[in-house]
């Protein structure tokens, strides 16, 4: 047992040396996750802070000016064009100069004073319908503010029902808060998977795998020796991203580190199991890489990272049950933002354990199978 | 004689013959290597099916808990409004702790709370409905908030029509979404997927094949033949470009016939801009592999500078208007952004030349620059 441990440690040491010995290797291991984390932290957001818009104000009244002043003063909207004719809206939107156009009819103020509802038409560029929806939501909020002010100024009763909203765990509903914790799993998985799959494939291609086989190592030990370094690298990467999230983006960490790392360890084990399975199937580095990319794409895009899993058709939702990243994202988001404890995370933890418990022995069996 | 012939600039016909024979060799290699076919044909089909159906930002059937603390008819009616809404899958509860428990387990994404004094406050014209959302997925949470507002708004409007209360706000907003009336997110996600798939075929496959040749030394072997660097480049570009076209055709067919994304521009423009982008993608693959030469490093780099940005920095999912200037600069330096703009315009808006011309020009410039640089790097390796 002790001898076996020592052998595994020796192999781990050798793997780590091979990984870290050249500066290029060190670079590709640690710089890309940091750069990606920073970049995506800024990019991966559905929030808008700059909405170019065009105005067709056919009323030119005090009321319409007041409404437009509210838009201009919001800090989000900036006016790129003031048009005279509604027909001009088409070209401004078509050319993507404005994301939306606001059209105020000529009897806007008259209708307002008459107490009847006055319409404001908002036309949005639906080429990205999600962005358009968010921008229209902002317009809605501003108009609500205008309404409240108008009602107060003219002694009108307010709306009979007020809806007060509050968001748990993310009071300002910033997408970044959701996105960056989920990057912990995503970026780590990419590298761990590739590392594991490549390390065996490289030895196979260079013929050193056969040399490894004639040593006293048993297949399970070789596997453990390949898994352990990836596990270490994965943990270090996850920590790096965690640090960027807290020190750079200043997203408050609500949970316990022990819970997070326990969840991540299980996730890494599952990811490594898949990586080893890939490496036991392929013969060359090229195949290992292709395989990794091919499975990594659906893993990433169908993980709930970019679009929620609950929006997917039922059949695909079942398919995501075998995706370890799905659970990792849930774990890191919930521990990070909500401070969820291990008990409530069980529905995420046991599938990861199952994935690891299936892939690792199967990979070990495949290794042995190949030897004979 | 052959030595003598070498001293003259090779004729165009001879050059063409050499390129043609190399293309034939490359094409055979593609056909005989199942993994290339898998990437070029099978992968696009799987990806577009999987993601076309899987990626969606359209939130519906949101599980919410409606906590009805007021048994009055008004409150019950409002709660029924939530239960009947097509956007919600409401569970009617009577106690808040129960609802909080469901929320903590993420069995519901929001809580609508109707307080005990709702009916009394309503008669005074100042009732309040509390909406709590689970903010872990911020985008979804915001959409749910909007739906809840709308559900309450509809209920008030109905009551106003019946003359029970005062009407809602004096100004009402009428929304219209151009190019996508149905507000269907697959309209912009599917064209975005085409960008991802083209990038994958164009860059990754080319990188892998070229880096393999560098690693095995077969490219150096080619250099000692009369074939010139430019001709090698051309012969590598053509087959993978053709393979990419096959993938492109499959993607466009799928987006029209499976996902019913309207194609409002002309097919010719679509084909033209796609070819331009494919050329850029292939050229990037060639350049990366001729600089890095090792399969591992080259493919890592390709993922980093082509595929990941195509997902994140292209405007495919996330709007680039809101990112800080330095990040936007990076996005502008990468080709994917231009292709996403072009595809979304050609598919949904039509042939808007003021968008098509500048974006295509950038892509064409990038393709030319990349191919020239690649040629220079390859030539340098010869010396």
Interface residues (C-beta under 8 A of the other chain):
Chain A: X24 X28 X32 X36 X39 X40 X42 X43 X44 X45 X46 X47 X48 X49 X50 X51 X52 X67 X93 X94 X95 X96 X99 X112 X115 X117 X118 X119 X120 X121 X122 X123 X124 X125 X126 X127 X128 X129 X130 X131 X132 X133 X134 X136 X137 X139 X140 X143 X144 X146 X147 X148 X150 X151 X156 X157 X158 X159 X160 X161 X162 X163 X164 X165 X166 X167 X168 X169 X170 X171 X173 X174 X175 X177 X178 X194 X198 X202 X285 X286 X287 X289 X290 X293 X294 X297 X298 X300 X301 X302 X304 X306 X307 X308 X310 X311 X312 X313 X316 X333 X334 X337 X338 X340 X344
Chain B: X35 X38 X39 X43 X47 X50 X51 X53 X54 X55 X56 X57 X58 X59 X60 X61 X103 X104 X105 X106 X122 X125 X126 X127 X128 X129 X130 X131 X132 X133 X134 X135 X136 X137 X138 X139 X140 X141 X142 X143 X145 X146 X148 X149 X152 X155 X156 X159 X165 X166 X167 X168 X169 X170 X171 X172 X173 X174 X175 X176 X177 X178 X179 X180 X181 X183 X184 X185 X187 X188 X189 X200 X204 X208 X212 X295 X296 X297 X299 X300 X303 X304 X307 X308 X311 X312 X313 X315 X317 X318 X319 X320 X321 X322 X323 X324 X327 X330 X331 X341 X344 X345 X348 X349 X350 X352 X354 X355
